[in-house]
Structure formats: structure tokens, C-alpha cells
Amino acid sequence: MPMNDDRDELSLADLSYEQARDELIRVVSELEQGASTLEQSLALWERGEALARRCEEWLIGAKERLDAARAGAEAAASAE
């Protein structure tokens, strides 16, 4: 069952980190159990790759926010 990339990209953008992670766990579990067809396995693999990228985007964003917060705290401390 081929996946519609435009629909998937839109839905991926709306996923929270936890939602993307949980779906990725489900996809990996399905792949480990063995899908019925090669086409289904490929669709699951592609969805898993997209979900992994979405999780990475969330983690990079979180790191950037932490770095900015630390820099702000250090600047405030040095100004005192």
C-alpha cells in the first residue's frame, strides 16, 4: 500500500516528539515481525525513516533551545 508523501509530510509536521517516537516504535515492531509483502515492508521502512527524521528535528530544536537558555543564563551571570 503506497503512501502519499504530501499527506505524510503534513501529518509528520504535526506530530509531537512523543507521537513520532511512539509511531516509530510501532513501525519497527511491525518490521521485526515481518510484513506480508515487500511493498508493505518498503512503505513501513519509508515511514520509519521519516519518523526518525522528525524525532531528530525535535531533538535538534530542543538542543538549540537549551543552548540559547544556557547562553542567556551565562550572559546574565556575567553581567552581575
C-alpha atoms as an extended CHARMM CRD file, in Angstrom:
* protein
*
        80  EXT
         1         1  MET       CA              0.0000000000        0.0000000000        0.0000000000  PROA      1               0.0000000000
         2         2  PRO       CA              1.9280000000        3.0650000000       -1.2400000000  PROA      2               0.0000000000
         3         3  MET       CA              1.9320000000        6.0900000000        0.9990000000  PROA      3               0.0000000000
         4         4  ASN       CA              1.0820000000        9.5900000000       -0.1850000000  PROA      4               0.0000000000
         5         5  ASP       CA              4.2150000000       11.6510000000        0.5120000000  PROA      5               0.0000000000
         6         6  ASP       CA              2.3840000000       15.0110000000        0.6640000000  PROA      6               0.0000000000
         7         7  ARG       CA             -0.1190000000       13.7050000000        3.1950000000  PROA      7               0.0000000000
         8         8  ASP       CA              2.6230000000       12.0390000000        5.2270000000  PROA      8               0.0000000000
         9         9  GLU       CA              4.7930000000       15.1510000000        5.2980000000  PROA      9               0.0000000000
        10        10  LEU       CA              1.8710000000       17.2410000000        6.5320000000  PROA      10              0.0000000000
        11        11  SER       CA              0.9610000000       14.7350000000        9.2060000000  PROA      11              0.0000000000
        12        12  LEU       CA              4.6130000000       14.3360000000       10.2300000000  PROA      12              0.0000000000
        13        13  ALA       CA              4.9520000000       18.0870000000       10.7340000000  PROA      13              0.0000000000
        14        14  ASP       CA              2.0420000000       17.9770000000       13.1680000000  PROA      14              0.0000000000
        15        15  LEU       CA              3.4420000000       15.1510000000       15.3050000000  PROA      15              0.0000000000
        16        16  SER       CA              4.9080000000       15.8680000000       18.7090000000  PROA      16              0.0000000000
        17        17  TYR       CA              8.1920000000       14.2000000000       19.5710000000  PROA      17              0.0000000000
        18        18  GLU       CA              6.3760000000       11.6330000000       21.6960000000  PROA      18              0.0000000000
        19        19  GLN       CA              3.8570000000       10.8350000000       18.9620000000  PROA      19              0.0000000000
        20        20  ALA       CA              6.5930000000       10.4020000000       16.3580000000  PROA      20              0.0000000000
        21        21  ARG       CA              8.6720000000        8.2630000000       18.7290000000  PROA      21              0.0000000000
        22        22  ASP       CA              5.7200000000        6.0420000000       19.6280000000  PROA      22              0.0000000000
        23        23  GLU       CA              4.7840000000        5.5350000000       15.9850000000  PROA      23              0.0000000000
        24        24  LEU       CA              8.4240000000        4.7880000000       15.1440000000  PROA      24              0.0000000000
        25        25  ILE       CA              8.4560000000        2.1140000000       17.8450000000  PROA      25              0.0000000000
        26        26  ARG       CA              5.2990000000        0.6070000000       16.3280000000  PROA      26              0.0000000000
        27        27  VAL       CA              6.7910000000        0.6720000000       12.8140000000  PROA      27              0.0000000000
        28        28  VAL       CA              9.9990000000       -1.0170000000       13.9770000000  PROA      28              0.0000000000
        29        29  SER       CA              7.9570000000       -3.6740000000       15.7700000000  PROA      29              0.0000000000
        30        30  GLU       CA              5.9360000000       -4.3530000000       12.6150000000  PROA      30              0.0000000000
        31        31  LEU       CA              9.1090000000       -4.5970000000       10.5340000000  PROA      31              0.0000000000
        32        32  GLU       CA             10.6330000000       -7.0250000000       13.0300000000  PROA      32              0.0000000000
        33        33  GLN       CA              7.5320000000       -9.2250000000       12.8410000000  PROA      33              0.0000000000
        34        34  GLY       CA              7.6890000000       -9.2830000000        9.0540000000  PROA      34              0.0000000000
        35        35  ALA       CA              5.1850000000       -7.5650000000        6.8150000000  PROA      35              0.0000000000
        36        36  SER       CA              3.0090000000       -9.5130000000        4.4030000000  PROA      36              0.0000000000
        37        37  THR       CA              4.5240000000       -8.1250000000        1.2330000000  PROA      37              0.0000000000
        38        38  LEU       CA              7.6660000000       -6.4230000000        0.0430000000  PROA      38              0.0000000000
        39        39  GLU       CA              5.6110000000       -3.3260000000       -0.7930000000  PROA      39              0.0000000000
        40        40  GLN       CA              4.2700000000       -3.1400000000        2.7760000000  PROA      40              0.0000000000
        41        41  SER       CA              7.7710000000       -3.5890000000        4.1780000000  PROA      41              0.0000000000
        42        42  LEU       CA              9.0940000000       -0.7830000000        1.9730000000  PROA      42              0.0000000000
        43        43  ALA       CA              6.2220000000        1.5150000000        2.9750000000  PROA      43              0.0000000000
        44        44  LEU       CA              6.9020000000        0.8090000000        6.6510000000  PROA      44              0.0000000000
        45        45  TRP       CA             10.6440000000        1.3970000000        6.1800000000  PROA      45              0.0000000000
        46        46  GLU       CA              9.9850000000        4.7340000000        4.4510000000  PROA      46              0.0000000000
        47        47  ARG       CA              7.5660000000        5.7950000000        7.1880000000  PROA      47              0.0000000000
        48        48  GLY       CA             10.1140000000        4.8000000000        9.8210000000  PROA      48              0.0000000000
        49        49  GLU       CA             12.8310000000        6.8590000000        8.1200000000  PROA      49              0.0000000000
        50        50  ALA       CA             10.5100000000        9.8770000000        8.0030000000  PROA      50              0.0000000000
        51        51  LEU       CA              9.5640000000        9.4270000000       11.6550000000  PROA      51              0.0000000000
        52        52  ALA       CA             13.2200000000        9.1330000000       12.6710000000  PROA      52              0.0000000000
        53        53  ARG       CA             13.9600000000       12.4040000000       10.8280000000  PROA      53              0.0000000000
        54        54  ARG       CA             11.0320000000       14.0770000000       12.6270000000  PROA      54              0.0000000000
        55        55  CYS       CA             12.3250000000       12.8990000000       16.0080000000  PROA      55              0.0000000000
        56        56  GLU       CA             15.7890000000       14.1920000000       15.1280000000  PROA      56              0.0000000000
        57        57  GLU       CA             14.3140000000       17.5910000000       14.1820000000  PROA      57              0.0000000000
        58        58  TRP       CA             12.6100000000       17.7850000000       17.5680000000  PROA      58              0.0000000000
        59        59  LEU       CA             15.8190000000       16.8390000000       19.3850000000  PROA      59              0.0000000000
        60        60  ILE       CA             17.9120000000       19.3600000000       17.4380000000  PROA      60              0.0000000000
        61        61  GLY       CA             15.3400000000       22.0540000000       18.2070000000  PROA      61              0.0000000000
        62        62  ALA       CA             15.3700000000       21.1560000000       21.8880000000  PROA      62              0.0000000000
        63        63  LYS       CA             19.1840000000       21.2980000000       21.9760000000  PROA      63              0.0000000000
        64        64  GLU       CA             19.1540000000       24.7180000000       20.3160000000  PROA      64              0.0000000000
        65        65  ARG       CA             16.6650000000       25.9920000000       22.9040000000  PROA      65              0.0000000000
        66        66  LEU       CA             18.7850000000       24.6270000000       25.7510000000  PROA      66              0.0000000000
        67        67  ASP       CA             21.9340000000       26.1660000000       24.2820000000  PROA      67              0.0000000000
        68        68  ALA       CA             20.1670000000       29.5380000000       23.9540000000  PROA      68              0.0000000000
        69        69  ALA       CA             18.8860000000       29.3190000000       27.5290000000  PROA      69              0.0000000000
        70        70  ARG       CA             22.3540000000       28.4700000000       28.8340000000  PROA      70              0.0000000000
        71        71  ALA       CA             23.9170000000       31.3250000000       26.8690000000  PROA      71              0.0000000000
        72        72  GLY       CA             21.3020000000       33.7150000000       28.2810000000  PROA      72              0.0000000000
        73        73  ALA       CA             21.9170000000       32.4960000000       31.8100000000  PROA      73              0.0000000000
        74        74  GLU       CA             25.6920000000       32.8340000000       31.3950000000  PROA      74              0.0000000000
        75        75  ALA       CA             25.2990000000       36.3410000000       29.9690000000  PROA      75              0.0000000000
        76        76  ALA       CA             23.0530000000       37.3450000000       32.8780000000  PROA      76              0.0000000000
        77        77  ALA       CA             25.5080000000       35.8730000000       35.3980000000  PROA      77              0.0000000000
        78        78  SER       CA             28.4810000000       37.6820000000       33.8680000000  PROA      78              0.0000000000
        79        79  ALA       CA             26.5550000000       40.9640000000       33.8090000000  PROA      79              0.0000000000
        80        80  GLU       CA             26.0670000000       40.8090000000       37.5790000000  PROA      80              0.0000000000
